[in-house]
Amino acid sequence: MKLLQWTSKNLPFSLSYRRGQSEEEKKNEVFGSPLQLLFGLFILLTFISCKKDSELSTKDVFVQPITSENEFAAVGSMLLNDGNYLIVTADQVHPELDRLPGNLIKLDQKGKIIWNKRLSEANRIIWRVIDLPGTGFATLGRYFPNDTYMFICIYDYDGNLLSNNRVNTNDQNYYITPFDFILLSNGNFALAGGDEGYDVGFLKILDPSFNLLYSKSFFAPDSFYNASFHGICEQPDGNIALMARTTSINHYLQKNLLLIRTTPEGKQLSASFLPDSNYYETTNALESYNNGLVAVTSGITRGKDDGAYVNYTNNTYAQLISGRINLVCFDNVGNFSSKKAITGYKGDGMISSMRKTDDGGFILCGTVDQASSAVIVSYTKIFLVKLNPDLSVEWSRAIDTTNPSYGIDAFQTPDGGFLVTGNLKSLDKQYEVVVIKMDAHGNF
């Protein structure tokens, strides 16, 4: 909104008066009639409101690159209790998305680094960071080289290690990978992921001291394999929902979705397998929504390999960037209700994170402009989508960067804006992290 340039000509009354007028006339001319005063007050309040809106939309907006001597990539981010920001990074990104120890970086509200500390070596391969209200935050990782171990490290808000907890999973299987990790309303933790080379999905419930309370493995339906969970959330009634991508005979074409619902203790309530004749699908995020559930998925046109094998500057994470971005909705008992595509971007795309916003909608962060050929370098872009409470798109942004980039995470900040974390990589250089603070409309 354009701000008014205030001069005496803008005022609804004059500050001068003529000789020979009565005192009442002079009073009205100096101060204005009651109607004029009301009009003037309206204009003044409108000006103040416009100014506040303008100040809010541009407050603490920044672009902050963060570099390191090592291969360096963001894993996640979160809002700290003091209003500042935490960025979790990894030293190296492997082809299978393994994340080695990295750093904890605290930024102030203007993007300046307050401190930069090393993660505990116990995590070794970092997968998730979550908030622990009143305590600090927790990181989840897999121990390397013994892949049957998982570790949860607890830090205070100043990045100091409080505890280093080995999770007793009772698993002897090789290659346990925890893809997602949430704090339940009853104080327990729920972990979801895959083991045995992602062929079997698992749910593990831990108490507040990280002792194993319940463990359950889930298998894909007949003629499919691979049921590893890539999304988990808690429903308003305390039940747990998990979303798996299943795989057909061709391991690289993720086909169809498997939704599991359990009690807070982990006992299965329902299972919904969603065969779809039009799409192969892989799930990327799952959240409770409108007394039901909404998942963000990526799909490719049946019979084509668009996006399936595309190489991202010699890193094969792009296997998961597989075509169009979809929203898939379910009712509160897990029955499929609707699906629609997110549009407005080039190439193939996927969403890495989905977070709730104060208005009841969501902010999605991911990557688009992935080429559909294995021999073409993809100049990918960070992609943001703001969804309204009815899941309609309020706005979307594909962020142009000099080098290829991909989006990791985004969340709403107290001023109504959004903090976005992503990674950049040139053709012959290492990764670097980029942090972007946007206003409420996606501008920066």
C-alpha positions as CSV (number, residue, x, y, z in Angstrom):
1,M,0.0,0.0,0.0
2,K,1.4,3.4,-1.0
3,L,2.0,5.7,2.0
4,L,0.6,9.2,1.8
5,Q,3.0,12.1,1.6
6,W,1.6,14.4,4.3
7,T,1.3,18.1,3.7
8,S,-1.2,20.7,4.9
9,K,-3.1,20.1,1.6
10,N,-3.8,16.6,2.8
11,L,-5.6,17.7,5.9
12,P,-9.4,17.9,6.0
13,F,-9.3,21.3,7.6
14,S,-7.3,24.6,7.4
15,L,-5.1,25.9,10.2
16,S,-5.8,29.6,9.3
17,Y,-8.8,31.8,9.9
18,R,-10.1,35.1,8.7
19,R,-10.6,38.3,10.6
20,G,-14.1,39.4,11.4
21,Q,-15.4,35.9,12.2
22,S,-17.2,35.0,15.4
23,E,-15.4,33.1,18.1
24,E,-17.5,30.0,17.3
25,E,-16.6,30.3,13.6
26,K,-13.0,30.7,14.4
27,K,-13.2,27.7,16.7
28,N,-14.8,25.5,14.0
29,E,-12.3,26.7,11.4
30,V,-9.3,26.1,13.6
31,F,-10.3,22.7,14.9
32,G,-12.8,21.7,12.2
33,S,-16.4,20.6,12.6
34,P,-17.1,17.3,14.4
35,L,-17.5,15.6,11.0
36,Q,-14.2,17.0,9.8
37,L,-12.5,15.9,12.9
38,L,-13.8,12.3,12.6
39,F,-12.6,12.2,9.0
40,G,-9.2,13.5,9.9
41,L,-8.9,10.9,12.7
42,F,-9.9,8.2,10.2
43,I,-7.1,9.3,7.8
44,L,-4.6,9.4,10.6
45,L,-5.4,5.9,11.8
46,T,-5.3,4.6,8.3
47,F,-1.8,6.1,7.9
48,I,-0.6,4.6,11.2
49,S,-2.0,1.2,10.2
50,C,-0.4,1.3,6.8
51,K,2.9,2.2,8.4
52,K,2.7,-0.7,10.8
53,D,1.8,-3.1,8.0
54,S,4.8,-1.9,6.0
55,E,7.1,-2.1,9.0
56,L,5.9,-5.7,9.7
57,S,6.3,-6.9,6.2
58,T,10.0,-5.8,6.0
59,K,11.1,-6.5,9.6
60,D,14.2,-8.7,9.9
61,V,14.1,-9.9,6.4
62,F,17.5,-11.3,5.3
63,V,19.4,-13.8,3.2
64,Q,22.3,-15.4,5.2
65,P,24.8,-17.8,3.6
66,I,26.7,-20.0,6.0
67,T,29.9,-21.7,4.8
68,S,32.3,-24.3,6.2
69,E,35.6,-25.9,5.2
70,N,33.8,-29.3,5.1
71,E,31.0,-30.6,2.9
72,F,28.3,-28.7,4.6
73,A,24.5,-29.1,4.4
74,A,21.4,-28.2,6.5
75,V,19.4,-30.9,8.1
76,G,16.7,-28.9,9.9
77,S,15.8,-25.8,11.9
78,M,13.6,-24.6,14.7
79,L,12.5,-21.5,16.6
80,L,14.2,-21.2,20.0
81,N,12.3,-20.0,23.2
82,D,14.1,-16.6,23.0
83,G,12.8,-15.9,19.5
84,N,16.1,-16.6,17.8
85,Y,16.8,-19.5,15.4
86,L,18.6,-22.8,15.5
87,I,20.1,-24.4,12.4
88,V,21.3,-28.0,12.5
89,T,23.8,-29.0,9.8
90,A,25.8,-32.0,8.7
91,D,29.4,-32.2,7.5
92,Q,28.7,-34.3,4.5
93,V,25.8,-35.6,2.4
94,H,26.2,-39.1,1.1
95,P,24.3,-40.5,-1.9
96,E,21.9,-42.4,0.4
97,L,21.1,-39.2,2.4
98,D,23.3,-40.2,5.3
99,R,24.2,-37.3,7.5
100,L,27.4,-37.2,9.5
101,P,28.0,-35.0,12.5
102,G,27.7,-31.3,11.9
103,N,27.1,-28.1,13.8
104,L,24.4,-26.4,15.9
105,I,24.2,-22.8,14.8
106,K,22.2,-20.1,16.6
107,L,21.2,-17.1,14.6
108,D,19.6,-13.9,16.0
109,Q,16.5,-12.4,14.4
110,K,18.6,-10.5,11.9
111,G,20.5,-13.5,10.7
112,K,23.8,-12.9,12.6
113,I,25.5,-15.9,14.1
114,I,25.4,-15.9,17.9
115,W,27.2,-19.2,18.4
116,N,28.4,-22.2,16.3
117,K,28.9,-25.5,18.2
118,R,29.7,-29.0,17.2
119,L,27.1,-31.8,17.4
120,S,27.8,-34.7,19.7
121,E,29.8,-37.4,17.9
122,A,27.3,-40.0,19.2
123,N,24.7,-39.1,16.6
124,R,27.1,-39.7,13.7
125,I,24.3,-39.7,11.1
126,I,21.7,-37.0,11.8
127,W,18.2,-37.3,10.7
128,R,15.9,-35.1,12.8
129,V,15.7,-32.3,15.3
130,I,12.7,-31.6,17.5
131,D,11.7,-29.1,20.2
132,L,11.5,-30.2,23.8
133,P,9.5,-27.3,25.4
134,G,11.1,-26.0,28.6
135,T,14.2,-28.1,28.1
136,G,15.8,-27.4,24.7
137,F,15.8,-29.7,21.7
138,A,16.7,-33.3,20.7
139,T,18.5,-34.7,17.7
140,L,17.9,-38.2,16.4
141,G,20.6,-40.1,14.6
142,R,21.9,-43.5,13.6
143,Y,25.1,-44.7,15.0
144,F,27.8,-45.5,12.5
145,P,29.2,-48.1,11.6
146,N,26.8,-50.2,13.7
147,D,23.6,-49.3,12.0
148,T,21.4,-51.1,14.5
149,Y,22.0,-48.4,17.1
150,M,20.0,-45.1,17.3
151,F,20.9,-42.2,19.5
152,I,18.9,-39.3,20.8
153,C,21.0,-36.4,22.1
154,I,19.3,-33.8,24.3
155,Y,20.7,-30.2,24.3
156,D,19.7,-27.1,26.2
157,Y,18.7,-23.9,24.4
158,D,22.4,-22.8,24.5
159,G,23.5,-25.9,22.6
160,N,25.0,-27.6,25.6
161,L,24.7,-31.4,25.5
162,L,22.6,-32.6,28.5
163,S,22.4,-36.3,27.7
164,N,23.4,-38.9,25.1
165,N,20.9,-41.7,24.9
166,R,21.3,-45.0,23.1
167,V,17.9,-46.3,22.0
168,N,17.4,-49.9,22.9
169,T,15.4,-51.0,19.8
170,N,15.6,-54.8,20.3
171,D,16.5,-55.1,16.6
172,Q,19.2,-57.3,15.1
173,N,18.5,-56.2,11.6
174,Y,21.1,-54.3,9.6
175,Y,20.6,-50.8,8.4
176,I,17.9,-49.3,10.7
177,T,17.1,-45.8,9.5
178,P,14.8,-43.5,11.6
179,F,13.2,-41.2,9.1
180,D,10.9,-39.3,11.5
181,F,10.7,-38.5,15.2
182,I,7.9,-36.8,17.2
183,L,7.2,-35.9,20.8
184,L,3.7,-37.1,21.8
185,S,1.3,-35.2,24.0
186,N,1.6,-37.9,26.7
187,G,5.3,-37.2,27.0
188,N,6.5,-40.3,25.1
189,F,8.4,-40.3,21.8
190,A,7.4,-42.0,18.5
191,L,10.0,-43.0,15.9
192,A,9.2,-44.2,12.4
193,G,11.5,-45.4,9.6
194,G,12.6,-48.5,7.8
195,D,15.0,-51.5,8.4
196,E,16.3,-54.4,6.4
197,G,17.2,-52.2,3.5
198,Y,13.9,-50.3,3.8
199,D,11.9,-53.5,3.1
200,V,10.1,-53.3,6.4
201,G,8.7,-50.2,8.2
202,F,8.8,-49.8,11.9
203,L,7.1,-47.8,14.7
204,K,8.8,-47.5,18.1
205,I,7.4,-45.9,21.2
206,L,9.8,-44.7,23.8
207,D,9.2,-43.3,27.3
208,P,10.6,-39.9,28.4
209,S,13.8,-41.6,29.4
210,F,14.0,-43.3,25.9
211,N,13.3,-46.8,27.2
212,L,11.5,-48.9,24.5
213,L,7.9,-49.3,25.4
214,Y,6.6,-50.8,22.1
215,S,8.0,-51.9,18.7
216,K,6.1,-53.0,15.7
217,S,7.1,-53.9,12.1
218,F,4.9,-53.3,9.1
219,F,5.0,-55.1,5.8
220,A,3.7,-54.0,2.4
221,P,0.7,-55.8,0.8
222,D,1.2,-58.8,-1.5
223,S,3.2,-58.2,-4.7
224,F,4.8,-55.1,-3.1
225,Y,7.8,-54.6,-0.9
226,N,9.3,-51.7,1.0
227,A,7.0,-50.1,3.5
228,S,9.4,-47.7,5.2
229,F,7.6,-44.8,6.9
230,H,8.5,-41.3,5.7
231,G,5.8,-39.5,7.7
232,I,4.4,-39.6,11.2
233,C,2.1,-37.4,13.2
234,E,-0.2,-37.4,16.2
235,Q,-3.9,-37.0,15.7
236,P,-6.0,-34.7,18.0
237,D,-7.4,-37.8,19.8
238,G,-3.8,-39.0,20.6
239,N,-3.7,-41.8,18.0
240,I,-0.6,-42.0,15.8
241,A,-0.7,-42.0,12.0
242,L,2.2,-43.2,9.7
243,M,2.5,-43.0,6.0
244,A,4.7,-45.4,4.0
245,R,5.8,-45.4,0.3
246,T,5.6,-48.9,-1.1
247,T,7.6,-50.2,-4.0
248,S,6.7,-52.3,-7.0
249,I,9.1,-54.8,-8.7
250,N,11.1,-51.9,-10.1
251,H,12.7,-50.7,-6.9
252,Y,13.2,-47.1,-8.1
253,L,9.6,-46.5,-9.0
254,Q,7.8,-45.8,-5.7
255,K,4.2,-47.0,-6.1
256,N,1.2,-46.2,-4.0
257,L,0.7,-45.3,-0.4
258,L,0.2,-47.2,2.8
259,L,-1.5,-45.3,5.8
260,I,-1.3,-47.0,9.2
261,R,-3.1,-45.7,12.3
262,T,-2.3,-46.9,15.8
263,T,-3.3,-46.2,19.4
264,P,-1.0,-43.9,21.5
265,E,0.6,-47.2,22.7
266,G,1.3,-48.3,19.1
267,K,-1.4,-51.0,18.7
268,Q,-2.7,-51.0,15.1
269,L,-6.2,-49.5,14.5
270,S,-6.4,-49.4,10.7
271,A,-4.4,-49.8,7.5
272,S,-5.3,-48.2,4.1
273,F,-3.5,-49.2,0.9
274,L,-4.1,-46.7,-1.9
275,P,-3.5,-48.2,-5.3
276,D,-3.7,-45.5,-8.0
277,S,-3.8,-46.2,-11.7
278,N,-2.4,-42.7,-12.6
279,Y,0.6,-42.2,-10.3
280,Y,3.5,-43.8,-8.6
281,E,3.7,-42.1,-5.3
282,T,6.2,-41.4,-2.5
283,T,5.2,-39.7,0.7
284,N,7.3,-36.8,2.1
285,A,5.3,-35.4,5.0
286,L,2.1,-36.1,7.0
287,E,0.1,-33.8,9.3
288,S,-3.2,-33.8,11.1
289,Y,-5.7,-31.5,9.5
290,N,-9.4,-30.6,10.0
291,N,-10.1,-33.7,12.1
292,G,-8.3,-35.8,9.5
293,L,-4.9,-36.1,7.8
294,V,-3.1,-34.6,4.9
295,A,0.0,-36.0,3.3
296,V,2.4,-34.3,0.8
297,T,3.6,-36.7,-1.9
298,S,5.5,-36.7,-5.1
299,G,4.4,-38.8,-8.1
300,I,5.5,-39.6,-11.6
301,T,3.3,-40.4,-14.6
302,R,2.8,-44.2,-14.8
303,G,5.1,-45.8,-17.3
304,K,7.6,-43.0,-17.4
305,D,10.9,-42.4,-15.5
306,D,10.5,-38.6,-15.2
307,G,12.7,-37.6,-12.3
308,A,13.4,-41.1,-11.1
309,Y,17.2,-41.3,-11.9
310,V,18.1,-37.7,-12.3
311,N,21.5,-36.9,-10.9
312,Y,22.0,-33.7,-8.9
313,T,25.6,-32.7,-9.5
314,N,26.9,-36.2,-8.7
315,N,24.6,-36.7,-5.7
316,T,21.7,-39.1,-6.1
317,Y,19.3,-37.6,-3.5
318,A,17.2,-36.6,-6.5
319,Q,15.9,-40.2,-6.7
320,L,13.2,-38.9,-4.3
321,I,12.4,-35.9,-6.5
322,S,10.0,-37.7,-8.7
323,G,7.5,-35.6,-10.5
324,R,4.5,-33.7,-9.4
325,I,3.7,-32.5,-5.9
326,N,0.4,-33.7,-4.5
327,L,-1.8,-33.2,-1.4
328,V,-3.6,-36.4,-0.4
329,C,-6.3,-36.1,2.3
330,F,-7.9,-38.7,4.6
331,D,-10.7,-38.6,7.2
332,N,-10.0,-39.1,10.9
333,V,-10.2,-42.9,10.6
334,G,-7.8,-43.1,7.7
335,N,-10.2,-43.3,4.7
336,F,-9.0,-41.6,1.5
337,S,-11.0,-38.5,0.8
338,S,-9.3,-36.4,-1.9
339,K,-6.1,-35.6,-3.8
340,K,-5.0,-32.5,-5.7
341,A,-1.8,-31.4,-7.4
342,I,0.3,-28.4,-6.4
343,T,1.2,-26.4,-9.5
344,G,3.1,-23.2,-10.4
345,Y,6.6,-24.6,-10.8
346,K,8.9,-26.0,-13.5
347,G,10.3,-29.5,-13.8
348,D,9.9,-32.2,-11.2
349,G,9.5,-31.4,-7.5
350,M,9.2,-32.7,-4.0
351,I,8.5,-31.3,-0.5
352,S,10.9,-31.8,2.4
353,S,8.9,-30.3,5.3
354,M,5.4,-29.4,6.2
355,R,4.7,-27.1,9.1
356,K,1.5,-25.8,10.6
357,T,0.9,-22.0,10.6
358,D,-1.0,-19.7,13.0
359,D,-4.0,-19.4,10.7
360,G,-4.6,-23.1,10.5
361,G,-2.8,-23.5,7.2
362,F,0.6,-24.9,6.4
363,I,4.0,-23.8,5.0
364,L,5.7,-26.3,2.7
365,C,9.4,-26.2,1.8
366,G,11.1,-28.3,-0.9
367,T,12.8,-28.4,-4.3
368,V,11.6,-27.9,-7.8
369,D,12.9,-27.6,-11.4
370,Q,14.4,-31.0,-11.3
371,A,15.3,-32.1,-14.8
372,S,13.7,-35.3,-16.1
373,S,16.9,-36.6,-17.7
374,A,19.8,-38.4,-16.1
375,V,22.3,-36.6,-18.4
376,I,21.1,-33.1,-17.7
377,V,22.4,-31.1,-14.7
378,S,19.4,-29.8,-12.7
379,Y,19.5,-26.2,-11.7
380,T,17.0,-26.8,-8.9
381,K,15.4,-24.1,-6.8
382,I,14.1,-23.9,-3.3
383,F,10.3,-23.9,-3.4
384,L,7.9,-22.5,-0.8
385,V,4.1,-23.0,-0.7
386,K,1.8,-21.3,1.8
387,L,-1.5,-23.2,2.1
388,N,-4.7,-21.6,3.5
389,P,-6.7,-23.6,6.2
390,D,-8.8,-25.1,3.3
391,L,-5.5,-26.3,1.6
392,S,-5.9,-23.8,-1.2
393,V,-2.6,-22.2,-2.3
394,E,-2.2,-18.6,-0.8
395,W,1.1,-18.1,-2.5
396,S,4.2,-20.0,-3.8
397,R,7.8,-19.0,-4.5
398,A,10.5,-20.7,-6.5
399,I,13.7,-18.9,-5.2
400,D,16.3,-18.1,-7.9
401,T,19.8,-18.7,-6.8
402,T,23.1,-18.4,-8.6
403,N,23.9,-22.1,-8.0
404,P,21.5,-25.1,-7.9
405,S,19.7,-25.2,-4.5
406,Y,17.2,-27.3,-2.7
407,G,14.9,-26.6,0.2
408,I,15.1,-28.3,3.6
409,D,12.8,-26.7,6.1
410,A,10.6,-23.6,6.8
411,F,8.6,-22.5,9.8
412,Q,6.6,-19.4,10.8
413,T,8.3,-16.8,13.0
414,P,6.6,-14.7,15.7
415,D,6.3,-11.7,13.4
416,G,4.2,-13.7,10.9
417,G,7.1,-14.2,8.5
418,F,8.9,-17.4,7.6
419,L,12.4,-18.8,8.2
420,V,13.7,-21.0,5.3
421,T,16.7,-23.2,5.3
422,G,18.2,-24.7,2.2
423,N,21.5,-25.9,0.6
424,L,23.4,-24.5,-2.4
425,K,26.0,-26.4,-4.5
426,S,28.0,-25.3,-7.5
427,L,29.2,-27.9,-10.1
428,D,32.7,-28.1,-8.6
429,K,32.4,-26.8,-5.1
430,Q,31.0,-28.0,-1.7
431,Y,27.6,-27.5,-0.3
432,E,26.8,-24.4,1.7
433,V,23.8,-23.6,3.8
434,V,21.5,-20.6,3.1
435,V,19.0,-19.2,5.5
436,I,16.3,-16.9,4.2
437,K,14.0,-14.8,6.4
438,M,10.8,-13.9,4.4
439,D,7.8,-11.7,5.3
440,A,4.3,-13.1,5.7
441,H,3.8,-12.9,1.9
442,G,7.0,-14.7,0.9
443,N,9.0,-11.6,0.1
444,F,12.6,-11.1,1.1
